[in-house]
Amino acid sequence: MVIPSIVKEGGTIFMQWEMTMSFEKYPNSTIYGATRLLLHEDGRIVDQRDYYDLWGDIFDNIPWFAKPYRRFMAKKFG
């Protein structure tokens, strides 16, 4: 896992991250995402929200599946 950037303002931390997943039959797949953490006054994390496109990042690396998946997403969601 790589964290290319992280920002803290007040009780909120925002970070971008890249996580590489390895599969036996398919190429490695990097998932790109972001996380927002809310901190309590004493520094404890009281809330976490992750944002990422799990299926898109994985399916893009499956040769026979990437194009049909992207066509479906474009047709249904623009």
Long-range contacts (C-beta under 8 A, 24 or more apart in sequence): 11-38, 11-39, 11-40, 11-41, 12-36, 12-37, 12-38, 12-39, 13-37, 13-39, 21-58, 26-61, 26-62, 27-61, 28-61, 29-57, 29-58, 29-60, 29-61, 30-57, 31-57, 31-58, 32-57
